[in-house]
Amino acid sequence: MLRWIARAYLIAGAIALVGGVVTGVVLERELWTPELTGTAQGYNDTVVAHGWFGIALFTPAALAGFAYLAVDDVKRPAIGWLGFALWVVAIAIAAWLVASPPEVLMAASDDGRVVAMRYMAGASGLVSAVHVAGGARERPVPFLIVLGLASVLAVVNLASQIPLLFAAVALAITALAAGRGTAVAIYASGALLAALGDGFTTVIVAHSDIYLADTYALVGIQHLLAMTLVLAMLAAVHAWPLVRRTPRGMPATAGALLVTAGSLAMCAAMVYTGMQGMPRRYMAYEPQMALGHRLTAIDAGIAIVGLGVVIFAWVMAPRETA
């Protein structure tokens, strides 16, 4: 039963991740050229959906799946299904909002359903974290860090995101200390670099001209936070045998290099574009800003190719005996 709960969460996280990647590709395709090729409303809807998939829906599902895989047994598995049901409610609310009239999405931050979606997604991670903490017979240190990550999701987007950043850094450092292969070192180092970039860029934006606060530089900062979390998760997955497959060798290393380098370069290109004065949520822009958007798209493509290599490495890895 425990494995089924973990699989349900990880499948849900994979669906949300695919949604985030697909919407990101749509956005980069639109931003490849300075001219307007679609509709402003369609672009805005895609931006909103990209954020929901990438943080509010993907993160709690993935963390909960990792938490259940990290332990051998828990009491009252029905509580795990309750947490998963809360995630299903969250994605149902997101779908409801996406299908709403355009004026609703234009003022999405003021819609009570958005708050409800965030609470449901955060509560899902919190329920699973408390469930595993209370029912697990063994509580390894890496799991406790994952537990902390899941717990702060109850307030993420409603309060400061700094606790989430610090928890991701703690997870990356713990995975790096485990010392299980080159891929772990690459992912953990990338997560730490992303965290440093997030803090450094935030300070620059805060102490520069006020216009930077609403430019593409802020998009880069948000993606640096997301990449800190994603790379820390990948480091953890490779550091500890949460499943009976652990990729090793050249495919795992190559995938780690592509994912990490592509992700960090993508964030840097976003910050660079914002420093050039590119505002957020604009799909038409001055031609001189095209270079930054094209670099962002190319770097994102490298990361996606790397993710494919990582999946290949996991599929081809030999199954470990218990």
Steps between C-alpha positions, in 0.01 A plus 500: 500500500782739590662455159170574327468827691855595403436409136179702492681807630796459266274449198309813602829688535611376159174621345546842660864509385398418144239775519765745618741399223234514226372842606860620526570383143186681380617821670852480356362429154290816526795705627740376231407793275425859604179510296159406637409155366220400738247666725584692815236310695634164390851602602380619842308176557812298415714706739252438783479127426881473483534642850230279643644183349859583591460587869151456644429158349832332417689568822265351763427191290866427429608557861222283636594221260863517614395501864293181464779330306749586774330282763411133514165519675250745647188465709153576366572524124157657448651827622739488206210471259335795676806713425495388139130587478584855609747523210230379260271775634777754439549400137123492448480860624784593264315345207184684603688829503663438161155435354364821654428817301806710403425774752533246784854401403598861447431555872591150613694616806180651640288189441419294808534180302872569449548527876301178543716323239819605677365392838387162364836434334690611809273299728564194283874524564445575867264203555743259334793642697324470837369156407843360419662672797246357739472151354846416371710260703827642372561868432830550313650848495442551125135421549470754780628768264245393238241515777600858574471588133151355481391675818587851389282450193202575719602866503700537177358774278310623805809608691871532435656240269833526682430190720443294186829622353692419819340156526598422140857607576503271806380210287769567237779519761386178666490320164846633414636373832370151416754488214327249274631569151580789269136574414422581863790746517385670179136534608585613854757753378248631247238540773743696716599722207132563422437595863795739499381647172151544643630692801754705306254600228231584756740740671591662167135548405412635843777760490477599135256714309144424604399390150702178536244370751247446222728380223609161372771510769230404750404206277865390514499526881186286522655238273821501706290406804326228300831364366648493852214275604500280187878447498499424874227239440702342218806491726296327771355244261850406382655510848263258672348186348136603535414257221669179389679671214789742537653626174877509482767562241511721193124537427428617856794742497417635154137553593600676823734734312239587236218555748710705741684710241187560293292600803758742640569654159126542441461691827803716421355584157171599663675732746707648217186566297340673798808716549450617142159634603273219379174519704315197627189360329573676170507287188603781262828680562779703345718307249819557701358280776457200270847363585413450867176319421667276243780413741234415759322269255822327391614447859159363597523261204837375628347434842207312342737284295694432819180396675441250221851360552431473874179305436692271261766445766237402757322264261824329398640474855507142630250415770666469839426197715345559838 
